[in-house]
Amino acid sequence: MSSIRLPLPPRFATDCMMGLLFHLDRAYTLTVYGSEVEISGPQPKLALEEVLEKKAAQVLEERVRKGVRVDLRLSGNDKKYRDKIWRALSLSQDASPIEMIRTLASDPLKDYGRVRLPSVLKPEYYEFNRIPGYAGSENLRLARDEYPINVVAMSLAGYLLSKVGTARLDKNQRVSVVVTPVITARGLAVDPEYRYNVYVDPIGRLVDDLLRRKGWLDGLFPETALALLLACTMGGAQFKLYAVKEAGGQEPATIFSAMQMDLRPLYERIKELQLTDERYRQKIVTIAKSSLDVNAQSLEKTLATRFALLLYEVLSRARPPEEFVSVVNREYLSLSLFRGGAMLDEDMRIVESAVRVGKKIWSSLMQAEAR
């Protein structure tokens, strides 16, 4: 058993770097010590080469083949830092990020010099510096620090690997969705099975689902609907989700929103109520997507958001399951009797999906009581 240590950049860049390192082979453990991460296992340098070449580069190439853009959106200042990284790696200035990753994989521990972080790896600093009292603060100083080029390049690889898709905030605004792992304790080794069970495998399922839609996630709000959608897509996952407004022109990258999600309790309850069957899973997905969709019509979105919130609270054990069953059936009768032919197909689809889920919940409860 041998080990190597890598210095960690600040905050968001570290999260992105860990998004790459979590994909290391199961034979290796990760331990975070303050400003360093240790990789332990049979041949840690080889493992680092393989995670860059056989994981990051190949996964990103597959996304390109599926029609998803894999690029780095850069501001004017960012391009200076990117160019310095590319020169250090002996790359032409028009080389792609995937080529950068492959070149880095040939010698990931080489001392290539130091460089500032491009804004895509420090969006939190630009966010904070717009708040009164932060100008000239420690955050601004750290934003100007330089870091080893190999670490910055790994963080860029992790950013691209962790950027699972794009979501609309409204009809005219979109953000990149970056999903990174959660480090629960410092100084303790991260169990390889934990890495794969709660992050690597679930992220793979999410990416596979989004690739069928060119990387588009239906939306990010309300969070209750997002949690339902992700639990049905990913299973029992734990992660940080960032909505990043990427750089462009002279504008640096900024974080629009950040949330930490642990879907394991939610997914366990979904399994308990036998809602993982594809018929019911798709009904929940239908409700969640309509709630998240910024283009959904008013009644459809209102109904979907109401049902998604109720279902989330039931699955979180904040409300009794009977309440969801009662509400959706009452809503179905009300809409059917009083709106009749005025009901749009989309509205009825949401109500019928909720009724089906309610029936399954009731059936599962009755089976549990009979045992």
C-alpha positions in Angstrom: 0.0 0.0 0.0 1.4 3.4 -1.0 -0.1 6.9 -1.1 0.3 10.3 -2.7 -1.0 13.7 -1.4 -2.4 16.5 -3.5 -3.0 20.1 -2.3 -6.6 21.2 -2.4 -7.7 24.5 -3.9 -10.5 26.5 -2.2 -14.1 25.5 -1.8 -15.9 25.0 -5.1 -12.7 24.0 -6.9 -12.1 21.4 -4.2 -15.6 20.1 -4.7 -15.0 19.7 -8.4 -11.7 18.0 -7.9 -13.3 15.5 -5.5 -16.0 15.0 -8.2 -13.1 13.5 -10.2 -11.3 11.7 -7.4 -14.5 10.0 -6.2 -14.4 8.0 -9.5 -11.0 6.4 -8.6 -11.1 2.6 -8.6 -12.6 0.9 -5.5 -9.1 -0.3 -4.6 -8.2 3.2 -3.5 -9.3 5.3 -0.5 -9.4 9.0 -0.2 -8.6 10.9 3.0 -9.0 14.7 3.3 -6.6 16.5 5.7 -7.4 20.2 5.8 -5.8 21.5 2.6 -4.7 18.2 1.2 -6.2 14.9 -0.1 -4.4 11.6 0.2 -4.9 8.8 -2.3 -4.0 5.4 -0.8 -3.8 2.1 -2.6 -1.6 -0.3 -4.7 -0.5 2.3 -7.3 -2.0 5.7 -6.7 -0.3 7.5 -9.5 -1.5 4.9 -12.0 -5.0 5.2 -10.5 -4.9 9.0 -11.1 -3.8 8.5 -14.7 -6.6 6.0 -15.2 -9.3 8.1 -13.7 -8.3 11.0 -16.0 -7.9 8.9 -19.2 -10.4 6.0 -18.8 -13.1 7.8 -16.8 -13.1 11.6 -17.4 -11.9 11.7 -21.0 -14.0 8.7 -22.1 -17.2 9.9 -20.3 -16.9 13.4 -21.8 -16.3 11.9 -25.3 -19.5 9.9 -24.9 -21.4 13.1 -24.1 -20.0 14.8 -27.2 -21.2 11.8 -29.3 -24.7 12.2 -27.8 -24.8 15.8 -28.8 -23.9 17.5 -25.5 -21.4 20.3 -25.6 -18.3 19.8 -23.5 -16.5 23.1 -23.2 -15.3 25.7 -20.8 -17.2 29.0 -20.9 -14.6 31.7 -20.2 -14.4 35.4 -19.4 -11.7 37.6 -20.8 -9.5 37.1 -17.7 -10.2 33.4 -17.6 -8.7 33.0 -21.1 -5.4 34.2 -19.8 -5.3 31.5 -17.1 -6.6 28.9 -19.6 -3.8 29.8 -22.0 -1.2 29.5 -19.3 -2.4 26.0 -18.4 -2.5 25.0 -22.1 1.1 26.3 -22.6 2.4 24.4 -19.6 0.9 21.2 -21.0 2.4 22.0 -24.4 -1.1 22.1 -26.0 -2.1 24.3 -28.9 -4.4 27.1 -27.9 -7.3 25.5 -29.9 -6.9 22.1 -28.1 -10.1 20.9 -26.5 -10.6 20.3 -22.7 -10.7 16.6 -23.5 -7.3 16.9 -25.0 -6.1 18.7 -22.0 -7.3 15.9 -19.7 -5.6 13.3 -21.8 -2.3 15.2 -21.8 -2.5 15.6 -18.0 -3.2 11.9 -17.7 0.2 11.1 -19.1 1.9 12.8 -16.1 -0.6 14.1 -13.5 2.0 14.7 -10.8 4.4 16.8 -12.8 5.2 20.3 -11.6 3.9 22.5 -14.4 4.1 25.7 -12.4 1.3 27.7 -10.8 -1.7 29.7 -12.1 -4.8 31.5 -10.7 -8.1 29.8 -10.8 -10.4 30.7 -13.7 -13.7 32.1 -12.5 -15.5 28.8 -13.3 -13.5 27.3 -10.4 -14.1 30.1 -7.9 -17.6 31.4 -8.7 -18.3 31.7 -4.9 -15.8 34.6 -4.7 -17.6 36.7 -7.3 -20.9 36.0 -5.5 -19.5 37.1 -2.2 -17.7 40.2 -3.5 -21.1 41.6 -4.6 -22.2 41.6 -0.9 -21.3 44.8 1.0 -18.4 44.3 3.4 -16.6 41.7 1.3 -14.6 44.0 -1.0 -10.9 43.6 -0.1 -11.6 40.8 2.2 -9.9 37.4 2.7 -12.1 36.0 -0.1 -10.8 38.5 -2.6 -7.2 37.8 -1.6 -7.7 34.0 -2.0 -9.3 34.6 -5.4 -6.0 36.1 -6.5 -3.8 33.3 -5.2 -2.1 30.9 -7.5 -2.3 27.1 -7.3 -0.4 24.2 -8.9 -1.4 23.8 -12.6 -1.9 20.1 -12.3 -4.3 20.6 -9.5 -6.2 23.3 -11.4 -6.3 21.1 -14.4 -7.7 18.2 -12.4 -10.3 20.6 -10.9 -11.3 21.6 -14.5 -11.6 17.9 -15.4 -13.8 17.4 -12.3 -15.9 20.4 -13.2 -16.7 19.0 -16.6 -17.3 15.5 -15.3 -19.6 16.9 -12.5 -21.5 19.2 -14.9 -24.4 16.9 -15.5 -26.5 19.2 -17.5 -28.3 22.5 -18.0 -31.5 23.8 -16.4 -33.8 26.7 -17.2 -34.6 29.2 -14.4 -37.2 30.9 -16.6 -37.9 31.1 -20.3 -34.8 33.2 -21.0 -32.3 32.2 -18.4 -30.4 29.0 -18.0 -27.7 27.6 -15.7 -25.2 24.7 -15.7 -26.0 22.0 -13.1 -22.9 20.8 -11.3 -23.3 17.8 -8.9 -20.3 17.2 -6.5 -19.7 14.8 -3.6 -20.2 15.5 0.1 -17.2 15.1 2.4 -18.8 14.3 5.7 -15.7 14.2 7.9 -12.1 15.4 7.6 -9.2 13.1 8.6 -11.2 10.0 8.0 -10.9 7.8 5.0 -13.8 7.9 2.5 -15.0 4.3 2.1 -14.8 3.2 -1.6 -18.3 1.6 -1.4 -19.7 4.8 0.0 -18.2 6.7 -2.9 -19.8 4.5 -5.4 -23.1 3.8 -3.7 -24.1 7.4 -2.9 -22.3 9.4 -5.6 -20.6 7.7 -8.5 -23.3 5.2 -9.5 -26.2 7.6 -8.9 -24.5 10.3 -10.9 -24.1 7.8 -13.7 -27.8 7.1 -13.7 -28.6 10.8 -13.8 -26.2 11.5 -16.6 -27.6 8.6 -18.7 -31.1 9.9 -18.2 -30.2 13.5 -19.1 -28.3 12.4 -22.2 -31.5 11.2 -23.7 -32.6 14.9 -23.6 -29.3 16.5 -24.7 -28.4 17.2 -21.1 -31.5 19.3 -20.2 -32.9 19.0 -16.6 -36.5 20.1 -16.4 -35.8 22.8 -13.7 -34.5 23.3 -10.2 -37.4 24.8 -8.3 -39.3 24.0 -6.2 -36.7 21.9 -4.4 -39.3 19.4 -3.2 -40.2 18.5 -6.9 -36.5 18.4 -7.7 -35.8 15.9 -4.8 -38.6 13.7 -6.0 -37.3 13.7 -9.6 -33.7 13.0 -8.6 -34.7 10.3 -6.1 -36.6 8.5 -8.9 -33.7 8.9 -11.3 -30.7 8.5 -9.1 -31.9 6.4 -6.1 -30.3 6.9 -2.7 -27.7 9.6 -3.4 -26.0 12.3 -1.4 -24.4 15.3 -3.1 -24.1 19.0 -3.4 -25.9 20.6 -6.4 -24.7 23.9 -7.8 -26.6 26.1 -10.3 -23.7 27.9 -12.0 -24.1 30.9 -14.3 -21.1 30.3 -16.5 -18.7 33.1 -17.6 -19.2 35.0 -20.8 -17.6 38.2 -22.3 -16.3 40.1 -19.3 -18.7 38.5 -16.9 -17.1 35.9 -14.5 -18.9 32.7 -13.5 -21.2 33.0 -10.4 -23.2 30.6 -8.3 -26.9 31.2 -8.7 -27.9 28.6 -6.1 -26.4 25.8 -4.1 -28.0 23.0 -2.1 -26.9 19.9 -0.3 -29.3 16.9 -0.8 -29.4 13.5 0.9 -32.0 11.4 -1.0 -31.4 8.2 1.0 -34.3 8.5 3.4 -36.6 9.6 0.6 -35.6 6.7 -1.6 -35.9 4.2 1.2 -39.5 5.4 1.8 -40.2 5.1 -1.9 -39.1 1.5 -1.8 -41.1 0.8 1.3 -44.3 2.0 -0.4 -43.4 -0.1 -3.5 -43.2 3.0 -5.7 -40.0 1.9 -7.5 -42.0 -0.2 -10.0 -41.6 1.6 -13.4 -45.3 2.4 -13.6 -45.4 4.4 -10.4 -41.9 5.8 -10.7 -42.9 7.3 -14.0 -46.1 8.8 -12.5 -44.0 10.6 -9.8 -41.5 11.7 -12.5 -44.5 13.2 -14.5 -45.7 15.2 -11.5 -42.2 16.4 -10.6 -41.3 17.4 -14.1 -44.5 19.4 -14.6 -43.8 21.2 -11.3 -40.3 22.1 -12.4 -41.1 23.0 -16.0 -40.9 26.8 -16.4 -43.1 26.4 -19.6 -45.9 24.5 -17.9 -49.4 26.1 -18.0 -50.7 27.7 -14.8 -53.2 25.0 -13.7 -50.9 22.1 -14.6 -48.0 23.7 -12.7 -50.2 24.6 -9.7 -51.6 21.0 -9.5 -48.2 19.4 -10.0 -46.5 21.6 -7.4 -49.2 21.0 -4.8 -49.0 17.2 -5.4 -45.2 17.2 -5.4 -45.1 19.0 -2.1 -47.6 16.7 -0.5 -45.9 13.6 -1.8 -42.5 14.8 -0.6 -43.9 15.5 2.9 -45.5 12.0 2.9 -42.2 10.3 1.8 -40.3 12.4 4.4 -42.8 11.2 7.1 -43.9 14.8 7.8 -47.5 14.0 6.8 -49.5 10.8 7.0 -49.8 8.9 3.7 -53.6 9.0 4.0 -53.5 12.7 3.6 -52.0 12.5 0.1 -54.5 9.8 -0.9 -57.4 11.9 0.3 -56.3 15.2 -1.3 -55.6 13.7 -4.8 -58.9 11.8 -4.9 -60.8 14.9 -3.8 -59.1 17.0 -6.4 -59.8 14.4 -9.1 -63.5 14.3 -8.3 -63.7 18.1 -8.1 -62.0 18.7 -11.4 -63.9 15.9 -13.1 -67.3 17.1 -11.9 -67.0 20.8 -12.1 -64.6 21.4 -15.0 -65.6 18.4 -17.2 -64.7 19.0 -20.8 -62.8 22.2 -19.9 -60.0 20.1 -18.4 -56.9 20.1 -20.5 -55.2 16.8 -21.2 -52.0 18.0 -19.4 -54.0 18.9 -16.3 -55.9 15.6 -16.2 -52.6 13.7 -16.8 -51.2 15.2 -13.6 -54.3 14.4 -11.6 -54.5 10.9 -12.9 -50.8 10.3 -12.2 -51.3 11.5 -8.6 -54.4 9.3 -8.2 -52.4 6.2 -9.4 -49.6 6.9 -7.0 -52.1 7.5 -4.2 -53.8 4.1 -4.9 -50.4 2.3 -4.8 -49.5 4.0 -1.5 -52.9 2.9 0.0 -52.4 -0.6 -1.3 -48.9 -0.8 0.2 -50.2 0.4 3.5 -52.9 -2.2 3.6 -50.4 -5.0 2.7 -48.1 -3.8 5.5 -51.0 -3.9 8.0 -52.0 -7.4 6.9 -48.5 -8.8 7.5 
